[in-house]
């Protein structure tokens, strides 16, 4: 469970940025040429540095240590306890202690790092990702890509003019089940899409610490819902036009009075061709299991598919029910393996800065709608309004 913010932690974060990550602005958009660096060496080995080894970062680290051809050479975190744990984990698995630092620039300057995986609080994603791209390192960038439209544009511009491979951490794009469902949609098996019914119901919380501050997380629309928004964009092949939403930020404030994220909200999202999404996102989930199952159902004129759970059913009752492919493994590992393949082959990842930006734009539009209890449009978000 993430720790609460403290004066010392805020000081660490300022030190993290002041000693490394550049502020956004003209410098971020300058498209500085990337230095020449080493690329994967013998037998395709990729030397990796891990920046941010908290909960998600440690999951990534454990996963990478199971993949052949990965050498973890550096670990980085502003929390000394997490840094020590990460170093020990690597040593126990490989027999070799990685270099460790609190300062991400040391990782980016290291000659024995081909690629970095960054899993940090959302408010520092953009400056860290821009630093990694400018350093010429290949980057696995945990979602969300960033928390503002301006940051998204800056990262896209930097990535599109660099030598770096940049993959955004939407592991659902590498799920055999989700891919199977979307392939069926795209080839017309279920007919024209008419509606989506989707929810992220989260019984494993509420998460606290930096997650509970909208200035740091972007609120749950940005920190968490981008997973679903990315799948929606992918399934429908478009960005939505507008959204209307409502919600509450007062549900879990007992003991945390400055918590200002929306632990429950709902939205109606309109995509082109009159496709309507009914969306619910809530941490208000009893712990028995009956009320905490996320879903993403796409309903077409010929049938429907549950992209997360796997059922496929048809309007024609004579057609038998079907089931999407089994996951067949850990989607985080699938995503990492795909990243490593892209690093070795020097090709654009399937989950890249473009779909990463688009998911953030949807999140910002929904957030604007919820905050204002009004209709918000994609054009407003793109204009920065």
RODO-2510 file (C-alpha; in nm, 4 decimals, decimal comma):
residues 385
     n   res          X          Y          Z
     1     x     0,0000     0,0000     0,0000
     2     x     0,1490     0,3373    -0,1002
     3     x     0,2594     0,5536     0,1932
     4     x     0,1016     0,8899     0,2721
     5     x     0,2757     1,2035     0,1463
     6     x     0,5059     1,3640     0,3985
     7     x     0,7357     1,6662     0,4123
     8     x     1,0361     1,4431     0,3552
     9     x     0,8746     1,2659     0,0613
    10     x     0,7811     1,5944    -0,1032
    11     x     1,1409     1,7074    -0,0528
    12     x     1,2611     1,3853    -0,2155
    13     x     1,0326     1,4424    -0,5107
    14     x     1,1618     1,7971    -0,5576
    15     x     1,5165     1,6626    -0,5405
    16     x     1,4233     1,3904    -0,7925
    17     x     1,3103     1,6556    -1,0396
    18     x     1,5685     1,9250    -0,9660
    19     x     1,8583     1,6835    -1,0129
    20     x     1,7185     1,5280    -1,3251
    21     x     1,3835     1,5723    -1,4934
    22     x     1,3550     1,8854    -1,7038
    23     x     1,0637     2,1230    -1,6729
    24     x     0,8181     2,1241    -1,9599
    25     x     0,8223     2,4132    -2,1980
    26     x     1,0467     2,5261    -2,4781
    27     x     1,3285     2,2930    -2,3795
    28     x     1,0928     1,9954    -2,3735
    29     x     0,9821     2,0735    -2,7273
    30     x     1,3262     2,1481    -2,8675
    31     x     1,3751     1,8012    -3,0137
    32     x     1,7355     1,7818    -2,8991
    33     x     1,9365     1,5230    -3,0907
    34     x     1,9779     1,1955    -2,9069
    35     x     2,3318     1,0837    -2,8282
    36     x     2,4637     0,7626    -2,9769
    37     x     2,4336     0,4785    -2,7283
    38     x     2,4942     0,1090    -2,7158
    39     x     2,2246    -0,1238    -2,8467
    40     x     2,1439    -0,4807    -2,7419
    41     x     2,4601    -0,6840    -2,7550
    42     x     2,5445    -1,0508    -2,7881
    43     x     2,2527    -1,2935    -2,8142
    44     x     2,0135    -0,9992    -2,8143
    45     x     2,0686    -0,9199    -2,4459
    46     x     1,8950    -0,6002    -2,3350
    47     x     2,0480    -0,4153    -2,0400
    48     x     1,7729    -0,2451    -1,8430
    49     x     1,7381     0,0180    -1,5749
    50     x     1,4261     0,0398    -1,3580
    51     x     1,3218     0,3861    -1,2399
    52     x     1,0556     0,3620    -0,9697
    53     x     1,0417     0,0306    -0,7840
    54     x     0,7303     0,0712    -0,5720
    55     x     0,4286    -0,1555    -0,6143
    56     x     0,3929    -0,1529    -0,9938
    57     x     0,7630    -0,1046    -1,0515
    58     x     0,8477    -0,4102    -0,8419
    59     x     0,5918    -0,6157    -1,0341
    60     x     0,7669    -0,5122    -1,3542
    61     x     1,1074    -0,5894    -1,2053
    62     x     1,0020    -0,9381    -1,0947
    63     x     0,8552    -1,0018    -1,4379
    64     x     1,1658    -0,8862    -1,6244
    65     x     1,3873    -1,1104    -1,4135
    66     x     1,1948    -1,4104    -1,5490
    67     x     1,2485    -1,3180    -1,9155
    68     x     1,5550    -1,4599    -2,0933
    69     x     1,7841    -1,2004    -2,2468
    70     x     1,7225    -0,9275    -1,9893
    71     x     2,0035    -0,7999    -1,7670
    72     x     1,8976    -0,5575    -1,4916
    73     x     2,1952    -0,3278    -1,4520
    74     x     2,0431    -0,0341    -1,2593
    75     x     1,7591     0,0329    -1,0135
    76     x     1,6425     0,3794    -0,9080
    77     x     1,3971     0,5101    -0,6492
    78     x     1,3753     0,8071    -0,4142
    79     x     1,2811     0,5700    -0,1291
    80     x     1,5988     0,4048     0,0105
    81     x     1,4013     0,1105     0,1491
    82     x     1,2497     0,0280    -0,1879
    83     x     1,5868     0,0777    -0,3535
    84     x     1,7497    -0,1722    -0,1189
    85     x     1,4681    -0,4241    -0,1692
    86     x     1,4957    -0,3977    -0,5460
    87     x     1,8715    -0,4463    -0,5412
    88     x     1,8377    -0,7468    -0,3152
    89     x     1,5674    -0,8962    -0,5400
    90     x     1,7918    -0,8726    -0,8454
    91     x     2,0899    -1,0159    -0,6584
    92     x     1,8868    -1,3092    -0,5262
    93     x     1,7652    -1,3907    -0,8761
    94     x     2,0845    -1,3339    -1,0746
    95     x     2,3699    -1,3430    -0,8231
    96     x     2,4728    -0,9931    -0,9274
    97     x     2,3860    -0,6681    -0,7500
    98     x     2,2696    -0,3889    -0,9843
    99     x     2,3909    -0,0327    -0,9493
   100     x     2,1479     0,1719    -0,7376
   101     x     2,0707     0,5413    -0,7256
   102     x     1,8078     0,7918    -0,6137
   103     x     1,8712     1,0059    -0,9211
   104     x     1,7248     0,8957    -1,2518
   105     x     1,9768     1,0951    -1,4576
   106     x     2,2510     0,8579    -1,3458
   107     x     2,0555     0,5726    -1,5042
   108     x     2,0039     0,7701    -1,8254
   109     x     2,3748     0,8558    -1,8445
   110     x     2,4884     0,4971    -1,7824
   111     x     2,6652     0,3240    -2,0730
   112     x     2,5438    -0,0168    -1,9555
   113     x     2,1732     0,0693    -1,9983
   114     x     1,9983     0,0128    -2,3322
   115     x     1,6420     0,0599    -2,2095
   116     x     1,4610     0,1955    -1,9058
   117     x     1,1296     0,1018    -1,7522
   118     x     0,9753     0,3883    -1,5566
   119     x     0,6920     0,3351    -1,3068
   120     x     0,6544     0,6461    -1,0937
   121     x     0,3707     0,8714    -0,9704
   122     x     0,1805     1,0210    -1,2628
   123     x     0,2768     1,3844    -1,2087
   124     x     0,6418     1,3113    -1,2911
   125     x     0,5766     1,0891    -1,5919
   126     x     0,6135     1,3617    -1,8530
   127     x     0,9442     1,5133    -1,7361
   128     x     1,1016     1,1729    -1,6752
   129     x     0,9828     1,0327    -2,0064
   130     x     1,1111     1,3377    -2,1924
   131     x     1,4482     1,3025    -2,0219
   132     x     1,4673     0,9338    -2,1205
   133     x     1,3789     1,0093    -2,4829
   134     x     1,6308     1,2928    -2,5059
   135     x     1,8958     1,0619    -2,3592
   136     x     1,8300     0,8196    -2,6450
   137     x     1,7226     0,5359    -2,4182
   138     x     1,4470     0,2989    -2,5231
   139     x     1,1573     0,3442    -2,2847
   140     x     0,8786     0,1360    -2,1389
   141     x     0,6577     0,4150    -2,0035
   142     x     0,3968     0,3104    -1,7501
   143     x     0,0508     0,4520    -1,8081
   144     x    -0,0809     0,7131    -1,8108
   145     x     0,1555     0,8744    -2,0570
   146     x     0,1102     1,2016    -1,8653
   147     x    -0,1646     1,4091    -1,7011
   148     x    -0,2148     1,7075    -1,9345
   149     x    -0,2756     1,7542    -2,3074
   150     x     0,0302     1,9805    -2,3379
   151     x     0,2514     1,7119    -2,1852
   152     x     0,1059     1,4541    -2,4247
   153     x     0,1867     1,6706    -2,7257
   154     x     0,5414     1,7284    -2,5981
   155     x     0,6071     1,3568    -2,5501
   156     x     0,4644     1,2646    -2,8907
   157     x     0,6791     1,5262    -3,0608
   158     x     0,9917     1,4160    -2,8751
   159     x     0,9342     1,0463    -2,9445
   160     x     0,8477     1,0931    -3,3105
   161     x     1,1752     1,2763    -3,3752
   162     x     1,4051     1,0524    -3,1698
   163     x     1,5848     0,7210    -3,2044
   164     x     1,4118     0,5843    -2,8939
   165     x     1,1604     0,3014    -2,8941
   166     x     0,8776     0,4129    -2,6632
   167     x     0,6107     0,1690    -2,5472
   168     x     0,3246     0,2785    -2,3212
   169     x     0,2217     0,0361    -2,0475
   170     x    -0,1207    -0,0747    -2,1677
   171     x    -0,0756    -0,4474    -2,1166
   172     x    -0,4328    -0,5156    -2,2357
   173     x    -0,3090    -0,4481    -2,5902
   174     x    -0,1015    -0,7646    -2,5526
   175     x    -0,3812    -0,9783    -2,4074
   176     x    -0,4719    -1,2705    -2,6396
   177     x    -0,8316    -1,2478    -2,5169
   178     x    -0,8757    -0,8763    -2,5802
   179     x    -0,7005    -0,9014    -2,9171
   180     x    -0,9270    -1,1863    -3,0222
   181     x    -1,2380    -0,9896    -2,9291
   182     x    -1,1306    -0,6770    -3,1117
   183     x    -1,0295    -0,8756    -3,4202
   184     x    -1,3832    -1,0183    -3,4286
   185     x    -1,5272    -0,6691    -3,4020
   186     x    -1,3056    -0,5300    -3,6752
   187     x    -1,3827    -0,8069    -3,9215
   188     x    -1,7557    -0,7573    -3,8688
   189     x    -1,8489    -1,0797    -3,6862
   190     x    -2,0743    -0,8868    -3,4461
   191     x    -2,2031    -0,6329    -3,6943
   192     x    -2,1877    -0,2575    -3,6603
   193     x    -2,1017    -0,1481    -3,3061
   194     x    -2,3935     0,0305    -3,1383
   195     x    -2,3063     0,0581    -2,7695
   196     x    -2,0437    -0,0185    -2,5072
   197     x    -2,1253    -0,0987    -2,1457
   198     x    -1,8158    -0,0691    -1,9331
   199     x    -1,7090    -0,0359    -1,5710
   200     x    -1,3942    -0,0358    -1,3618
   201     x    -1,5113    -0,1634    -1,0244
   202     x    -1,2199    -0,1789    -0,7836
   203     x    -1,2611    -0,3730    -0,4574
   204     x    -0,8853    -0,3677    -0,3801
   205     x    -0,8843    -0,0235    -0,2253
   206     x    -0,9288     0,2607    -0,1936
   207     x    -0,5638     0,3331    -0,2680
   208     x    -0,4197     0,6207    -0,0690
   209     x    -0,1017     0,8283    -0,0552
   210     x    -0,0236     1,0110    -0,3801
   211     x    -0,3087     0,8286    -0,5540
   212     x    -0,5589     1,0303    -0,3525
   213     x    -0,4347     1,3712    -0,4746
   214     x    -0,5689     1,4742    -0,8117
   215     x    -0,2685     1,7036    -0,8681
   216     x    -0,0399     1,3996    -0,8523
   217     x    -0,2532     1,1229    -1,0040
   218     x    -0,4694     1,3223    -1,2434
   219     x    -0,7698     1,1685    -1,0614
   220     x    -0,8913     0,8158    -1,1352
   221     x    -1,0044     0,9075    -1,4862
   222     x    -0,6389     0,9592    -1,5761
   223     x    -0,4529     0,7234    -1,3414
   224     x    -0,6708     0,4173    -1,3839
   225     x    -0,9508     0,4529    -1,6388
   226     x    -0,7049     0,5132    -1,9241
   227     x    -0,6735     0,1325    -1,9505
   228     x    -1,0391     0,1050    -2,0519
   229     x    -1,0372     0,4240    -2,2570
   230     x    -0,7462     0,2906    -2,4624
   231     x    -0,9375    -0,0311    -2,5343
   232     x    -1,2475     0,1684    -2,6327
   233     x    -1,0481     0,3826    -2,8761
   234     x    -0,8846     0,0711    -3,0204
   235     x    -1,2141    -0,1178    -3,0534
   236     x    -1,3967     0,1710    -3,2204
   237     x    -1,1037     0,3056    -3,4202
   238     x    -1,1692     0,6642    -3,3180
   239     x    -1,1630     0,9256    -3,0449
   240     x    -1,4955     1,0124    -2,8789
   241     x    -1,6704     1,3386    -2,9558
   242     x    -1,8125     1,4410    -2,6190
   243     x    -1,9066     1,3209    -2,2718
   244     x    -2,1387     1,4073    -1,9858
   245     x    -2,0536     1,2998    -1,6327
   246     x    -2,1175     1,3275    -1,2600
   247     x    -1,9444     1,1932    -0,9529
   248     x    -1,8400     1,2331    -0,5896
   249     x    -1,5096     1,3016    -0,4164
   250     x    -1,6299     1,2673    -0,0556
   251     x    -1,6676     0,8916    -0,0100
   252     x    -1,3359     0,7898     0,1482
   253     x    -1,2207     1,1145     0,3092
   254     x    -1,2477     0,9865     0,6678
   255     x    -0,8920     0,9928     0,8017
   256     x    -0,7765     1,1615     0,4819
   257     x    -0,9634     1,4950     0,4693
   258     x    -0,7524     1,6329     0,1836
   259     x    -0,8404     1,3407    -0,0456
   260     x    -0,9868     1,5020    -0,3580
   261     x    -1,0154     1,2235    -0,6172
   262     x    -1,3497     1,0952    -0,7457
   263     x    -1,3868     0,7514    -0,5905
   264     x    -1,7175     0,7206    -0,7717
   265     x    -1,8192     0,8767    -1,1007
   266     x    -2,0160     0,7853    -1,4096
   267     x    -2,0220     0,9170    -1,7645
   268     x    -2,1978     0,8863    -2,0970
   269     x    -1,9408     0,9031    -2,3768
   270     x    -2,0327     0,9538    -2,7414
   271     x    -1,8126     0,8150    -3,0186
   272     x    -1,8570     0,8787    -3,3932
   273     x    -2,1391     0,6937    -3,5751
   274     x    -2,3692     0,7349    -3,2736
   275     x    -2,1884     0,4759    -3,0611
   276     x    -2,2674     0,5412    -2,6950
   277     x    -2,0608     0,4226    -2,3961
   278     x    -2,2177     0,3837    -2,0521
   279     x    -1,9228     0,4115    -1,8099
   280     x    -1,9030     0,3585    -1,4316
   281     x    -1,5868     0,3796    -1,2205
   282     x    -1,6054     0,3124    -0,8484
   283     x    -1,4046     0,2117    -0,5433
   284     x    -1,7304     0,1679    -0,3547
   285     x    -1,7128    -0,2112    -0,3713
   286     x    -1,7959    -0,4498    -0,0847
   287     x    -1,5243    -0,7082    -0,0271
   288     x    -1,7317    -1,0213    -0,0883
   289     x    -1,6642    -1,0240    -0,4615
   290     x    -2,0165    -0,9877    -0,5969
   291     x    -1,9895    -0,6155    -0,6738
   292     x    -1,6309    -0,5699    -0,7850
   293     x    -1,5880    -0,7193    -1,1320
   294     x    -1,4748    -0,4858    -1,4126
   295     x    -1,6232    -0,5415    -1,7557
   296     x    -1,6184    -0,4011    -2,1074
   297     x    -1,9062    -0,5226    -2,3244
   298     x    -1,9339    -0,4216    -2,6884
   299     x    -2,2784    -0,4654    -2,8408
   300     x    -2,3141    -0,4878    -3,2187
   301     x    -2,6155    -0,5373    -3,4429
   302     x    -2,5367    -0,9096    -3,4747
   303     x    -2,4093    -0,9855    -3,1245
   304     x    -2,2022    -0,8884    -2,8235
   305     x    -1,8596    -0,9598    -2,6764
   306     x    -1,7189    -0,9271    -2,3253
   307     x    -1,3616    -0,8220    -2,3954
   308     x    -1,2399    -0,8766    -2,0392
   309     x    -1,4336    -1,1918    -1,9446
   310     x    -1,4510    -1,3621    -2,2846
   311     x    -1,8151    -1,4462    -2,3759
   312     x    -1,9383    -1,4044    -2,7345
   313     x    -2,3108    -1,4305    -2,7998
   314     x    -2,5305    -1,3568    -3,1009
   315     x    -2,8694    -1,2044    -3,1724
   316     x    -2,9463    -1,5113    -3,3805
   317     x    -3,0417    -1,7662    -3,1142
   318     x    -2,9476    -2,0531    -3,3458
   319     x    -2,5810    -1,9561    -3,3310
   320     x    -2,3976    -2,1218    -3,0404
   321     x    -2,2212    -1,9206    -2,7737
   322     x    -1,8459    -1,8815    -2,8124
   323     x    -1,5571    -1,7859    -2,5878
   324     x    -1,2589    -1,5663    -2,6641
   325     x    -0,9050    -1,7012    -2,6408
   326     x    -0,7656    -1,7790    -2,2986
   327     x    -0,5125    -1,5319    -2,1635
   328     x    -0,2546    -1,8081    -2,1469
   329     x    -0,0245    -1,6186    -1,9152
   330     x     0,0666    -1,2879    -1,7570
   331     x    -0,0215    -0,9874    -1,9743
   332     x     0,2488    -0,7775    -1,8056
   333     x     0,5019    -1,0322    -1,9273
   334     x     0,3456    -1,0346    -2,2737
   335     x     0,3808    -0,6554    -2,2880
   336     x     0,7430    -0,6635    -2,1699
   337     x     0,8312    -0,9355    -2,4200
   338     x     0,6743    -0,7283    -2,6983
   339     x     0,8785    -0,4266    -2,5874
   340     x     1,2004    -0,6271    -2,5948
   341     x     1,1161    -0,7527    -2,9426
   342     x     1,0654    -0,3931    -3,0587
   343     x     1,3947    -0,2878    -2,8982
   344     x     1,5822    -0,5617    -3,0806
   345     x     1,4054    -0,5129    -3,4143
   346     x     1,3939    -0,1300    -3,3919
   347     x     1,0219    -0,1122    -3,4676
   348     x     0,7299     0,0890    -3,3319
   349     x     0,5417    -0,0822    -3,0459
   350     x     0,1736    -0,1611    -3,0833
   351     x     0,1112     0,0459    -2,7696
   352     x     0,2968     0,3673    -2,8416
   353     x     0,2879     0,7395    -2,7706
   354     x    -0,0001     0,7983    -3,0134
   355     x    -0,2539     0,5696    -2,8492
   356     x    -0,1042     0,6723    -2,5135
   357     x    -0,1844     1,0355    -2,5890
   358     x    -0,5343     0,9518    -2,7136
   359     x    -0,6231     0,7622    -2,3960
   360     x    -0,5159     1,0620    -2,1890
   361     x    -0,7285     1,2938    -2,4017
   362     x    -1,0372     1,0804    -2,3372
   363     x    -0,9588     1,0777    -1,9659
   364     x    -0,9253     1,4555    -1,9574
   365     x    -1,2531     1,5007    -2,1444
   366     x    -1,4384     1,2715    -1,9040
   367     x    -1,2756     1,4449    -1,6073
   368     x    -1,3843     1,7861    -1,7355
   369     x    -1,7382     1,6532    -1,7771
   370     x    -1,7471     1,5078    -1,4248
   371     x    -1,5941     1,8129    -1,2588
   372     x    -1,8353     2,0488    -1,4322
   373     x    -2,1361     1,8143    -1,4405
   374     x    -2,1708     1,9222    -1,7993
   375     x    -2,1105     1,8133    -2,1563
   376     x    -1,7395     1,8372    -2,2371
   377     x    -1,6031     1,7945    -2,5898
   378     x    -1,2855     1,6504    -2,7360
   379     x    -1,2284     1,9723    -2,9267
   380     x    -1,2164     2,1614    -2,5947
   381     x    -0,9556     1,9232    -2,4602
   382     x    -0,7415     1,9499    -2,7722
   383     x    -0,7573     2,3300    -2,7506
   384     x    -0,6630     2,3147    -2,3853
   385     x    -0,9978     2,4638    -2,2791
***
